[in-house]
Amino acid sequence: MKDIKVDLYYRIIFVFAILFITFTLIKSSRIEGYLFYLILLISALPLANEMYIFLTNTKTNLKKSINLNSREFLKNAIQIRNVVLLIAIVFIFQSPVYLPHIMKYPMEEYAQSEATKSDLDELVKNLTFDFSDDTNKTKAILRWFDRDSKNIHFILDRNNPLIKIYPLHIYASKPYICIRIIGHENPLWILKSRCGACDEYAMFFMEMANAANLSVRSIHNHGEDHNWDEVLIDGKWIVIDSSSVHLKNNQDGFNKSRRSFERSFNISHMYALYPNGTTEDVTFRYTNLSNLTIIVIDKNKKPVPDVSIQVISNNRYPKNGRDTEISCITDSEGVCNIKIGGGNYTIMGDKKDNGYYFSAENTITLVENENINTQLMLRKNYFRWLQDIPAYLFIFLLCLELWLIILLYEYTKNYIVE
């Protein structure tokens, strides 16, 4: 049994080495298209061969060694336990990839059901039954979000979660388990989960206000990581922040000052999302804008077209930054123009040409109401492929998991047969 275990470890290392070398050669060269998949398929052959050899040897050795005495029983039980443990560990490491996909189905099934929509209509009807004007309807819905009402748990009030694998959060106190919405999809899931942060609050308020026949839109500020809503009352868009409602502290979340967000953190970019899914840039309503011209050149100082530009805001989170979700592509002159609020930003350019990756970045500070130019010089990025390592790791773990499951089957089957 010890020889089998050592053999397993050596073969795992051998297969991983082959796959890693193959991926490295592919991504650091100009190989792409059908040739990429052909080489990938060829590199998988050693894995299949190693699995076949190992399982054949394992089956032979097990039939020779397994008997019904207690010592051998214990040895095989431990071996089976170790394999099960390895499968569990691999499963956990894969969870950030598959968990959102697994959770998406029950979310959709619940949020899009007629019963859930009926529950939303009933809830909103009960909250707004005594009011006919838009102002009081809005305030009545906002009261449902009060921190002390326990209708919904604001997870940012809690200590750090014990486990955080998006969208799953597990806490030591209520709500104990919180499954957050994925992106902006299926906001009615919050009727079931009863928890979230500003994104869940903003999206669910929009659903409630829309059910109350209010003109509403949710506001999303990804660069500084905050979300809220606006309701059209008497021809004016009124700012609503349902995540800040705490009536005991005289915070009703109604008609907040647009400039209050700017005072808390420099606003980079924001957009409004309407109930029908359309979007609109509303940054100008909350901050003064700068005109930023980004010029991309190569090492010969020639303009580079078709470069993808990404803008990272360092305003609220200077260490890690947040994607503003502003993006543009340089024109034939290598130029891209954007409007953005003042603050500190990292401008990133990226392009793939003839199988090679080229990239550049520059950190700048913008002053509002000014026209500013910045230049990026693209250089060949030999390490760009390293960003794909999580995808490679997932493939490795998937192969390993399949291998371990087959191995577990062989152990248990042969032991039962004997």
C-alpha angles and dihedrals in degrees: 000000000000090000090051092052093049089047090053093052093049093049093049091052091047094051093045090050092052093048094046093049090048093051091046093053093046097048096042093052135055095263113131143133119039092344089061092057092042092056090044090053092049090050089055092059094079088054092054091045093049091049091051094048094045095047092047091052092043092052092050094046093046094052089052098045109032119095136153100261117119096246094055090043090056093047093052092044090055091047091051090047091053092051092048089049092051091050090051092050092049090047091054093049090052094049098094088062103043102028096077090050092048093049095045094072099056089042092055093043092053100036096047097044120113090233091059092047089050090051090052092050091049092049094049092045091054092048097048101030094110096047134073102173124081096236096058092040089055093048092047091054091046092056089062087066095055111138091231095049093076089213088124130010118231101217095199087069088063129082118262111298119260089225126018117181107149122279091012120079123177121194137186091233136033130345082029092183122038122178107192126209116264110241109317095318128121099005091174086072085083089074085067103035096039091198142086146107132265094304093056091043093051095046095046093046088054090053092049094046091047089052088053089055093250122146102244142161132182120234120218124196105178097169092064095025105240135121134190140148144252127213123199107233122170090346096308130103106237118202114239123188108184093175090065098053110127109149094187087065093042092252109138098164091229125133096353118185113262089218092057089079091050090051091052095049136346109271114231107176138335140175137199120237116204125207090253091058100254119132136210132190108242101166091118090064093063107033145011112266134231123210107230120192114195117199119192122198136169128235089277089055093247119141115259119213128202095033115153110231122204125186120208118195118221093179101104100014107034095171100052105013127206131245109251089203088233108137137165141166122234116246128229089286092053091250132134125179125202138170116225141156123260123276143079119319141173112221114204129190125193135178137165116212127172091344095308126110120227123189144165138176139190132185116220140171117226127205117210120254094020134116109233133181126202130181131215123195112205117221131180109271110210093179099049090104089066088076087069093058093102088060091048091047091053090053091048092050092047091055091045092049092052090049093051093047091053089046091051090050091052093048095050096040095050093045092052091047092054 
